[in-house]
Amino acid sequence: NLYSEFPHKASTNTVSEADIPSTMILMNHIFGDQVELGIKYMKILYEHPQQILPVIVLVSIERGTGKTTFLNWIDMLFMDNSILINPEDILDKFNSGYAVKNIIMIDELILDKTSGVEKLKALATAKKVSINPKFVQQYSVPFYGKIIMATNKEKGFMKIDKEEIRFWIRKIPVIPQANHNINIENDLFKEIPAFLKYLEQLPDIDFTKSRMVFTAKEISTDQLSIVKEESKSALCKEL
C-alpha cells in the first residue's frame, strides 16, 4: 500500500451547496452542463481511489480560465497522493516520481510523439506499472493513477482516434468578471472539510455501467469530436 494518509477530515455537520460557494463556483465553471458528472468524479476520487476513471482534459487557448486553479485545488485535496508533472516526464524512462501517485496532473500538455500518446493511453487503463527508479532495479506494482491534463492547445495537443473512449475533454471559458476572486484558492482550502462531507452525503456510486464508471455517451463533448476530427490524417481530411 503506497497510498499516503488522506490529509483532511470531513465536517461532522450536514452540508449543502450554500456552505461551499467557492467550490461550487469552480465545479460549475470547469464542468458546466456536466457538473453532476464532475461531482460524481470527485466523489469517486475521494472514496474509491482504486477505481479506473476517464482522462480529464481541460482545454482553452485563452488565459484566466481557472484550469490551473482546478489543478491546484486537486493538489490541495489529495496532497502527497497527487503530483503535477511536465509532458516530457511521460516520455522519461525514470517514472518513479509519478508512477506511485493516485492522481497525475499534466499542465501545458502537448504530445507530438506517438510513443508518448500511446504511453499515456496505456496508463489510463493500466492495472500494473513497471517502476524504473534511477540506480535501482526495475519492479512492478499495481497502478491506480488517474490522469488530469490541462492545455492551451485546443485541437492538436495529441492525436485521439475516432474509437477512443478514455478521454473526457472540456473546453473551459474565461472566468466571468462577476466570479473573479483573487483569494479563490484560500477559500477553496477552507471549504475542503465541508466539501468532503458534501461528497459523503451523495448517493452511492453505480459501478455497473462501465469499467470507467462513466459511459462514452456521458462524457462525450463537442470538444472531443473536434479533437478527433483534427487527429485524422491529412489524406483522410482531403478525402
N, C-alpha and C positions, 0 to 999 in steps of 0.2 A: 504494500500500500504506500504509494508515493504522494498521496494527496495530503496537503498541509491542512492543519486545523482551520476550519472556517472562522474568519476573524470577527464576525459580527453576531449579535444576539437580536432576535426578533422582539419587537414590542410585545408586551403582555395584554395590551388593550385592543379592543376591536377597532379596526381601521377602515376608513372609507377613502375614496379618491380625494375628498376635500382635505384630508390630512397629509397628502403627498402632492401638493400642487406643482412643484418644480419637476418632480419625477414624471408626472402625467403629461406635463407640457413637453418634456423631452421625448417620452414614448410616443405621444401623438404626432410630434414633428418628424420623428425618424420613421415610424411605421404607417402614418397616415390612415388610409381606409383599412389597413390590415393591422390596426393597433391591437385588436383582440388576439390575433395570432402572435404579435410581438410580446404581449404579456404572457401568453402561454409558453412561448420560447423561454422567457426569463424564469418562469416557474420551474420548467424542466432543468434549466441550468442550475438552479438553486437546490432543487430537491432530488434530481436524478442525474448526478454528474457522469454516470456511465453510459447514458443514452446517446446514441448517434443522432446528430441533428444536421440540417442543411447548412451549407456555407452561406453566410450572410455577406453581401457585398453592398456597401454604401457608395454610390457614385454621384458626383456633381462636379462640373467644370468650374463652378463658382466657389468663392471663398465665403466664410461666415455662415456655413450651413449646419454646423453642430456635429459634423462627423467625428472630429477629434474629441469633442466633449463626450460623445457617446462612448468612445473607446476608453477615455479616462475614467468614466463612470464605471464601466465594466471592471477596470483595474481596481478602483476603489472597493467594489463589491467583493471581488474574489482574490485580490492581492497576490499572495505567493502562488496561487493556483492559476494565475494568468500571466501572460508575457506579451510584450509588444516587440515585434521583430521587423527587420528590413526584408524586402523581397529577395535580396541576394542570399539571405540566410536559408531560404528554401533550397537553393542550389548547393549550398555548402555541405560537404560530406560529414562535417562535425556538427551533429544535430542535438547534442546533449542539452543545450540551452533551452530548447523548446519542446523536445520530444516527450518529456515527462509532465508537461503542463496540461491543465484541463481546458484552458481557453487560450488559443493562439491568435493574436491580433496582428494584422499586417497593414501598415499605413503606406500611402503613396504607392499602391501596387501597380506595377506594370510587368507582365511576364511575357517576354517575346520568345524565349526559348521553349521548344516543345517539351524538353526534358523537365523544365520547371512546371509547366502546365500539368503534365501527366503526374508528376510527383504530388502536386497539390490536390489533384482529383483523387489520387490513391489515398492520401492522408484523410480525406473527408469520410471515408468509409472503412479505413483500416481497423482491424481488430488487434493487430500487434505491430510493433515498430522496432526496428533494429537501431539501437543507440550506439553511436560511434564517437566516444569521447577522445580527446587528444591523449596520446600516450597510454591508452587503456584498451584492452581487447574488446572488440565489439560484442554486445549482448542484446538479447531481445526481451521486451516487456509488453504487457497488454497496453493498448493505446486507446485513450478515451478523449482525445483532443477535439475540441470544437473550434472552427475557424471563422473569424470575423475580419473582413477586409474593408478598407476604405481607399478610394482612388479619385483623382481629379480627371482621369481619362474615362469618359462615359461609355465609349463604344469599344475601343480596342485595347483594353487593359489585359486581355487574354482571349484565346480562342475557346469558344464553348460550342460544342456540337448540337445539332438540332434535337438529338435524342436525350441530351443531358438533363437530369432531374435533380442534381445535387445542389444547385445554386438558387439562392433567393436574392435577387438583385433589386434594390430600391434606389430610385433617383431622389436625392434629398434637396428640397428647395432652400433658398436663403431664409434664415430666421426672420420672421416679421418683426418690425421695429417694436411693436407692442409687447412682444415676448422677449425682447433683448434684455439680458440680465448678466452684468459683468461678474456677479457673485454666484452664478449658477452652480459651479462645482462645489462650493461651500454649502449651498442649500441642498444639493443632491446628497452630499455626505451626511448632513444632519437628518435627512429623511430616510436613510437606509434602514434603521430598525423598524420603522412604520411600514416601509415598502415590503420588507421580508414578511411581516405579519399579514399584509395585504395578499401576498402570494400564497401564504399558507391557508388563507380563508377561501381561496378559489376552489372550485370542484376538482376532484381527482382527474388526472390526465387519462385519456383514452389512447392506449398504445397499439390498438389493433388495426388502424387504418394503413399504416406504412411503417417500414423499418426505421424511417427517419421521423416518424410521428405525423409529420405534415405530408399531405398528398401533393403531387406535382401540380394539380389544379389549384390548390390552396395558395401555393407560393409563386404561382405564375404571375408575372407582371409585364407591362408593356416594355419596360427597360430590358428584361430578359430576352424578349423577342427581338429587340433592336440589336443587342449584343450577338445573338445567334445569327442574325442576318449579316452583320458586319464580319462574322467569323467565316463566312463562306469564301471559297477560293475566288480569285479574280475571274477565272473562266466560268464558274458557276453563276456569278453575278451578271456576266456579259450575256450568258445564255438566257 
